[in-house]
Amino acid sequence: MVKIILGVVIGAAIGGTIGYFGKCATGTCPLTSNPYIGAIYGGVIGLLFTSLK
């Protein structure tokens, strides 16, 4: 359980950082439109990586 939570937190942190520094000028980029969306995408990807066996 801790492994999954840690994966989501790390993924959200990385996604939020990418969303903050890689802002899209038009707002059409789903991952880099803002830090919150980037954190959500990163958390989901982190969850997927940690749930693999």
C-alpha positions in Angstrom: 0.0 0.0 0.0 2.8 2.4 0.9 4.5 1.6 -2.5 1.3 2.7 -4.4 0.9 5.9 -2.4 4.6 6.7 -2.8 4.3 6.1 -6.6 1.3 8.4 -6.9 3.0 11.2 -4.8 6.2 11.0 -6.8 4.3 11.0 -10.1 2.1 13.9 -9.0 5.2 15.9 -8.0 6.9 15.2 -11.4 3.8 16.0 -13.3 3.2 19.2 -11.4 6.7 20.3 -12.0 6.4 19.6 -15.7 3.1 21.5 -15.8 4.6 24.4 -14.0 7.8 24.8 -16.1 6.4 23.6 -19.4 3.3 25.8 -19.7 1.7 25.6 -23.1 1.1 29.0 -24.7 -2.3 28.1 -26.2 -3.6 26.0 -23.3 -4.3 23.0 -25.6 -1.6 20.8 -24.3 -3.3 18.5 -21.7 -0.2 17.7 -19.7 1.4 21.1 -19.6 -1.7 23.3 -19.4 -1.2 24.0 -15.7 0.5 22.4 -12.7 -2.7 20.9 -11.3 -3.5 19.0 -14.5 0.1 17.9 -14.8 0.0 16.6 -11.2 -3.2 14.7 -11.9 -1.7 13.1 -15.0 1.5 12.4 -13.2 -0.3 10.8 -10.3 -2.3 8.5 -12.6 0.9 7.5 -14.4 2.6 6.9 -11.1 -0.3 4.7 -10.0 -0.1 2.7 -13.2 3.7 2.2 -12.9 3.4 1.0 -9.2 0.5 -1.3 -9.9 2.5 -3.3 -12.5 3.8 -6.5 -11.2 
